Amino acid sequence: MNVAKPLRILVLGTLLLSCSGEDGERGPEGPQGESITGEQGSPGINCWDRNGNGTGDITNDEDNEDLNGDNVVNTLDCQGATGDAGENGNANVSYVDVSLSDFDNSSELVYTLGPDLLPISDHTYLVYLKNFDDLWFQVPGGIFESNIVYTRSYFNEVEGTLVINFYFTNNDELVDIAQGNLVTLRIIAIALDTNSKSNQTTVLSELKTAGVDVNDYHAVADYFGLE
């Protein structure tokens, strides 16, 4: 009988069982590694140090680093040169004053716009009336402190005119304005930027953002330098 093969299997099984021991204990923690600080880098160049030599040079030639002329070289000398002056802020504003000394007993005021105030579609208009008390009132709106009369207005694009009508506040009926009650009509025309989406709403919003109350004639006049 051949018993060699079963014997080999028994020996192999014994070897396998003898090699599967339990896990050993966890070894001790190793020493902490050393922290190494790198070398400090070289200092940067100061903004005023134009030639990078680390010294504030005050000279009479192109190497001068005292740009503001205060005999001290510091960060105040880092400011750039003054830029060119911008375009005058009221360069796109035109206005006209119209004497109303001859305006008498009419409920309608019609003024034909001149070439500086046209075309209508390219401008935003601010209109004011000065009354006999030398007070300015925006049109449309009341024209006397008592608020007994108010105005409505519109622009006739075909005829190029501004039309203002006068009404009683209490009954909304047309009222004739006697001579001497109104002194001056002022029309301020602000040219729109045809290369952008600028419109009347945009212009009025910009004035509001600048803190200008368009109901206050003097605030508008100061902003545009009209007086």
C-alpha positions as CSV (number, residue, x, y, z in Angstrom):
1,M,0.0,0.0,0.0
2,N,1.4,3.5,-1.0
3,V,1.2,5.9,2.0
4,A,3.7,8.4,0.8
5,K,1.2,10.9,-0.7
6,P,-1.1,11.2,2.4
7,L,2.1,11.6,4.4
8,R,3.3,14.5,2.3
9,I,-0.1,16.2,2.7
10,L,0.0,15.8,6.5
11,V,3.5,17.3,6.7
12,L,2.5,20.3,4.5
13,G,-0.6,21.0,6.6
14,T,1.5,20.9,9.8
15,L,4.0,23.4,8.3
16,L,1.2,25.8,7.3
17,L,-0.3,25.7,10.8
18,S,3.0,26.3,12.4
19,C,3.6,29.5,10.3
20,S,0.4,31.4,11.2
21,G,1.4,32.8,14.6
22,E,-0.3,35.7,16.4
23,D,0.6,39.4,15.5
24,G,3.5,40.8,17.5
25,E,3.4,43.8,19.8
26,R,3.6,47.3,18.4
27,G,7.1,48.6,18.4
28,P,8.2,51.8,20.2
29,E,7.6,55.3,18.5
30,G,10.6,56.6,16.8
31,P,12.3,59.9,17.7
32,Q,10.8,63.2,16.4
33,G,12.4,64.5,13.3
34,E,14.4,67.7,13.4
35,S,12.8,71.0,12.1
36,I,15.2,72.9,9.9
37,T,14.5,76.7,9.2
38,G,15.6,77.8,5.8
39,E,17.9,80.7,5.2
40,Q,16.3,84.2,5.2
41,G,15.9,85.6,1.8
42,S,17.5,88.8,0.6
43,P,15.5,92.0,1.4
44,G,13.4,93.4,-1.5
45,I,14.1,96.7,-3.2
46,N,12.3,99.7,-1.8
47,C,9.8,101.3,-4.2
48,W,11.8,104.6,-4.2
49,D,15.1,102.8,-4.9
50,R,15.2,103.4,-8.6
51,N,18.8,102.1,-9.2
52,G,18.6,99.3,-6.6
53,N,21.6,100.3,-4.6
54,G,19.8,100.4,-1.3
55,T,20.5,104.1,-0.7
56,G,18.2,107.0,-1.1
57,D,20.0,109.2,-3.6
58,I,19.3,112.9,-3.8
59,T,21.0,114.2,-6.9
60,N,20.5,116.8,-9.6
61,D,20.4,114.3,-12.4
62,E,18.3,111.4,-13.7
63,D,19.4,109.3,-10.7
64,N,17.6,111.5,-8.2
65,E,15.2,109.5,-6.0
66,D,13.8,112.5,-4.1
67,L,11.0,112.9,-6.6
68,N,8.7,115.1,-4.5
69,G,11.6,117.5,-3.6
70,D,11.2,117.3,0.2
71,N,14.9,116.3,0.7
72,V,13.8,112.9,2.1
73,V,13.7,109.7,0.1
74,N,10.8,107.6,1.3
75,T,7.5,106.1,0.1
76,L,6.1,109.5,-0.8
77,D,8.6,109.5,-3.7
78,C,6.9,106.3,-5.0
79,Q,3.9,108.2,-6.4
80,G,3.6,108.3,-10.2
81,A,3.6,111.4,-12.2
82,T,0.5,113.5,-12.3
83,G,-1.7,112.5,-15.3
84,D,-3.0,114.9,-17.9
85,A,-6.0,116.9,-16.9
86,G,-9.3,115.3,-17.8
87,E,-12.0,116.8,-20.0
88,N,-14.0,119.6,-18.3
89,G,-16.9,118.0,-16.5
90,N,-19.4,120.4,-18.1
91,A,-18.1,120.1,-21.6
92,N,-21.2,118.4,-22.7
93,V,-23.6,120.9,-21.1
94,S,-25.2,123.8,-22.9
95,Y,-27.7,126.2,-21.5
96,V,-29.7,129.3,-22.4
97,D,-31.4,132.0,-20.4
98,V,-34.6,133.6,-21.8
99,S,-35.9,136.8,-20.4
100,L,-39.6,136.7,-19.6
101,S,-40.1,140.4,-19.2
102,D,-42.6,140.5,-22.1
103,F,-44.4,137.3,-21.1
104,D,-47.9,138.5,-20.2
105,N,-51.4,137.0,-19.7
106,S,-50.8,133.6,-21.2
107,S,-51.3,130.1,-20.0
108,E,-48.7,128.8,-22.4
109,L,-45.0,129.6,-22.9
110,V,-43.3,128.4,-26.1
111,Y,-39.6,128.6,-26.7
112,T,-37.9,127.6,-29.9
113,L,-34.6,125.7,-29.2
114,G,-31.4,126.9,-30.8
115,P,-28.8,124.7,-32.5
116,D,-26.8,124.3,-29.3
117,L,-29.8,122.6,-27.7
118,L,-30.7,120.3,-30.6
119,P,-31.4,117.6,-31.6
120,I,-33.9,116.8,-28.9
121,S,-33.3,113.1,-29.0
122,D,-29.6,113.6,-28.2
123,H,-30.1,115.6,-25.0
124,T,-31.5,115.4,-21.5
125,Y,-33.1,118.7,-20.4
126,L,-33.4,120.4,-17.1
127,V,-35.8,123.3,-17.1
128,Y,-36.2,126.0,-14.5
129,L,-38.2,129.2,-14.0
130,K,-37.2,132.1,-11.8
131,N,-40.2,134.1,-10.4
132,F,-40.5,137.6,-9.1
133,D,-39.1,136.6,-5.7
134,D,-35.8,135.5,-7.5
135,L,-36.6,131.9,-6.6
136,W,-35.8,129.1,-9.0
137,F,-38.3,126.3,-9.6
138,Q,-37.9,123.2,-11.7
139,V,-40.3,122.5,-14.5
140,P,-42.6,120.6,-14.2
141,G,-43.6,121.6,-10.7
142,G,-44.9,124.5,-8.7
143,I,-43.6,128.0,-9.5
144,F,-44.6,129.9,-6.4
145,E,-43.9,129.2,-2.7
146,S,-47.7,129.2,-2.1
147,N,-48.0,126.4,-4.7
148,I,-51.1,127.8,-6.2
149,V,-49.8,127.4,-9.7
150,Y,-47.9,124.5,-11.2
151,T,-46.4,123.7,-14.6
152,R,-46.4,120.9,-17.2
153,S,-44.0,120.8,-20.1
154,Y,-43.2,118.8,-23.2
155,F,-40.8,119.1,-26.1
156,N,-42.1,119.2,-29.7
157,E,-39.4,117.3,-31.6
158,V,-40.9,118.2,-35.0
159,E,-40.9,121.9,-34.4
160,G,-37.9,121.9,-32.0
161,T,-39.7,123.8,-29.2
162,L,-40.2,123.6,-25.5
163,V,-43.8,124.1,-24.4
164,I,-44.8,125.0,-20.8
165,N,-48.4,125.2,-19.6
166,F,-49.6,126.8,-16.4
167,Y,-52.4,125.3,-14.2
168,F,-54.2,126.1,-10.9
169,T,-53.2,123.5,-8.4
170,N,-56.7,123.3,-6.8
171,N,-58.7,122.6,-9.9
172,D,-56.2,121.7,-12.7
173,E,-57.5,124.4,-14.9
174,L,-55.3,126.6,-17.2
175,V,-54.3,129.9,-15.7
176,D,-52.9,133.0,-17.4
177,I,-49.7,134.4,-15.8
178,A,-49.5,138.1,-15.5
179,Q,-46.5,140.1,-16.6
180,G,-43.8,140.4,-14.0
181,N,-44.6,137.1,-12.2
182,L,-41.9,135.2,-14.1
183,V,-38.5,136.7,-14.8
184,T,-36.3,134.1,-16.5
185,L,-36.5,130.7,-18.2
186,R,-33.3,128.6,-18.1
187,I,-32.9,125.5,-20.2
188,I,-30.0,123.2,-19.4
189,A,-29.2,120.7,-22.1
190,I,-27.0,117.7,-21.3
191,A,-25.7,116.0,-24.4
192,L,-26.0,112.2,-24.3
193,D,-23.2,109.9,-25.3
194,T,-24.3,108.5,-28.6
195,N,-21.6,105.8,-28.4
196,S,-23.1,104.3,-25.2
197,K,-26.5,103.4,-23.8
198,S,-26.6,106.8,-22.0
199,N,-30.2,108.2,-21.7
200,Q,-32.1,110.6,-19.5
201,T,-32.5,108.1,-16.7
202,T,-28.8,107.4,-16.8
203,V,-28.0,111.1,-16.5
204,L,-30.4,111.7,-13.7
205,S,-29.0,108.7,-11.8
206,E,-25.5,110.0,-12.2
207,L,-26.5,113.4,-10.8
208,K,-28.3,111.6,-7.9
209,T,-25.2,109.5,-7.2
210,A,-23.1,112.7,-7.1
211,G,-25.5,114.1,-4.5
212,V,-27.1,116.7,-6.8
213,D,-30.8,117.3,-6.3
214,V,-32.2,118.3,-9.7
215,N,-35.1,120.1,-7.9
216,D,-32.5,122.5,-6.4
217,Y,-31.4,124.8,-9.2
218,H,-28.4,126.2,-7.3
219,A,-27.1,122.6,-6.7
220,V,-27.3,121.9,-10.4
221,A,-25.7,125.2,-11.3
222,D,-22.8,124.6,-8.9
223,Y,-22.3,121.1,-10.2
224,F,-22.1,122.2,-13.9
225,G,-20.3,125.5,-13.1
226,L,-23.1,127.6,-14.7
227,E,-22.7,130.6,-12.5
